[in-house]
Amino acid sequence: MATINYPEGLPIPLRADYGLQHTDNVQRTQLGNGRWRKEILHAPGPTTVTVRFRMRPGQTQVFEGFYWHTLKSGVLKFNMKLLSPLGLQVYEDVEFAELYNGPTPLPNSRGGDDRIWEFSAQLLINKAPIISEEEAMYPDEVLYSSVFDVTINKHWPRP
């Protein structure tokens, strides 16, 4: 687990703008009869996440200082909150795949000099954001967890 945490005062990446790309760990070989042989080569690799950040000038300065100084030019791993199908949670051992793009100034709709700056980057998440093997064995509990949560909180007898 990384000992460095993403700075508290900085915003998490925009939720609507990023997707997850899992690393394939299966080797496929086509046989002479047209069928395929598949074998798992290794444990799942990192999940790539393309993200966008929008920050105020002070946040931009802290972000770049965090990248260049704390993460030693983006080499070190860190812990960070990210949104995934499992919800908003802290992921450990996140790292930058390469140098971020930006900062790019965005037009200020309110006028004035307080611009918003945008960064984009590719992050690598060491542990894929998927449900556990035990949870996969009981899909109904996962599928209907929101209904169960509302029902238990609304109708459960109180002492």
C-alpha positions in Angstrom: 0.0 0.0 0.0 1.2 3.4 -0.9 2.1 5.8 2.0 1.3 8.9 -0.1 -2.3 10.2 -0.2 -3.8 12.5 -2.9 -4.0 16.0 -1.3 -7.3 16.6 0.7 -8.0 20.1 -0.8 -7.9 19.0 -4.4 -11.0 17.8 -6.3 -11.4 14.2 -7.4 -11.5 13.7 -11.2 -14.7 14.6 -13.0 -17.1 11.7 -12.7 -18.8 12.0 -16.1 -15.6 12.1 -18.1 -13.7 9.0 -17.3 -14.0 5.3 -18.1 -12.2 2.2 -17.0 -10.1 -0.1 -19.3 -9.1 -3.4 -17.8 -5.9 -5.2 -18.8 -6.6 -8.6 -20.5 -4.8 -11.5 -18.8 -5.9 -14.2 -21.2 -3.8 -15.5 -24.1 -5.8 -16.8 -27.1 -4.4 -19.2 -29.7 -6.4 -20.1 -32.8 -6.3 -23.8 -33.6 -6.3 -25.4 -37.0 -9.9 -26.5 -36.7 -11.1 -22.9 -36.1 -11.6 -23.2 -32.4 -9.7 -21.2 -29.8 -7.6 -22.3 -26.9 -7.5 -19.8 -24.0 -5.3 -19.8 -21.0 -4.9 -17.3 -18.1 -1.3 -16.0 -18.2 -1.2 -14.0 -14.9 -3.3 -12.3 -12.4 -5.3 -9.3 -13.8 -3.0 -6.3 -14.5 -3.8 -2.7 -13.8 -6.9 -1.0 -14.8 -6.3 2.2 -16.9 -8.5 5.2 -16.1 -8.6 8.3 -18.3 -9.4 11.2 -16.1 -10.0 15.0 -16.2 -9.4 17.4 -13.4 -10.8 21.0 -13.2 -9.1 23.2 -10.6 -8.8 26.8 -9.4 -5.4 28.5 -9.7 -4.3 27.6 -6.1 -5.4 24.0 -6.6 -3.5 23.8 -9.9 -0.3 24.9 -8.1 -0.8 22.2 -5.4 -1.5 19.6 -8.0 1.6 20.3 -10.0 3.7 20.4 -6.8 2.2 17.1 -5.8 3.1 15.5 -9.1 6.6 16.9 -9.5 7.8 16.9 -5.9 5.8 14.5 -3.8 5.4 11.8 -6.5 8.9 12.5 -7.9 7.8 13.4 -11.5 4.9 10.9 -11.3 7.0 7.9 -10.5 5.7 7.1 -7.0 2.3 5.4 -6.2 -0.4 7.1 -4.1 -3.9 6.5 -2.7 -6.9 8.4 -4.2 -10.7 8.4 -4.2 -12.2 7.5 -7.6 -15.7 6.7 -8.8 -16.2 3.2 -10.2 -19.2 0.9 -10.5 -18.5 0.0 -6.9 -19.1 3.6 -5.9 -16.8 6.3 -4.7 -13.9 4.7 -2.7 -10.2 5.0 -2.0 -8.0 3.0 -4.3 -4.5 2.1 -3.2 -1.4 2.1 -5.3 -2.7 4.4 -8.0 0.0 5.8 -10.4 0.3 8.1 -13.4 0.7 6.1 -16.6 2.5 9.0 -18.2 2.8 12.8 -17.8 -0.5 14.6 -17.5 -1.8 17.0 -20.2 -2.4 20.6 -19.3 -3.0 22.8 -17.5 -5.4 24.3 -20.1 -7.3 27.5 -19.1 -11.0 27.3 -19.5 -13.1 30.4 -20.0 -14.5 31.9 -16.8 -18.3 32.3 -17.1 -18.4 34.8 -14.3 -15.7 37.0 -15.7 -12.6 38.1 -13.8 -9.2 36.6 -13.6 -10.1 33.6 -11.5 -9.8 31.0 -14.2 -10.5 27.3 -14.1 -7.7 25.1 -15.3 -8.1 21.6 -16.7 -5.8 18.6 -16.7 -6.2 15.2 -18.3 -4.2 12.1 -17.4 -4.2 8.4 -17.5 -4.0 6.7 -14.2 -3.3 3.0 -13.4 -5.3 1.3 -10.6 -3.5 -1.7 -9.3 -6.6 -3.5 -8.1 -9.4 -3.8 -10.6 -12.7 -2.3 -9.3 -14.8 -5.4 -9.5 -16.9 -7.3 -6.9 -15.3 -10.1 -4.9 -15.6 -13.7 -5.8 -17.9 -14.2 -2.8 -20.2 -11.4 -3.9 -20.3 -12.9 -7.5 -21.7 -16.1 -6.0 -24.8 -14.3 -4.8 -25.8 -12.0 -7.7 -29.3 -11.2 -6.4 -27.8 -9.6 -3.3 -25.7 -7.4 -5.5 -28.5 -6.6 -8.0 -31.1 -5.7 -5.4 -28.8 -4.2 -2.7 -30.4 -0.8 -3.1 -33.9 -2.2 -2.6 -32.7 -4.2 0.4 -31.0 -1.1 1.9 -34.2 1.1 1.6 -36.4 -1.7 2.9 -34.3 -2.5 5.9 -33.9 1.1 6.9 -37.6 1.9 6.4 -39.3 -1.2 7.7 -36.9 -2.7 10.2 -38.4 -2.7 13.7 -36.7 -0.3 16.1 -36.0 -1.3 19.7 
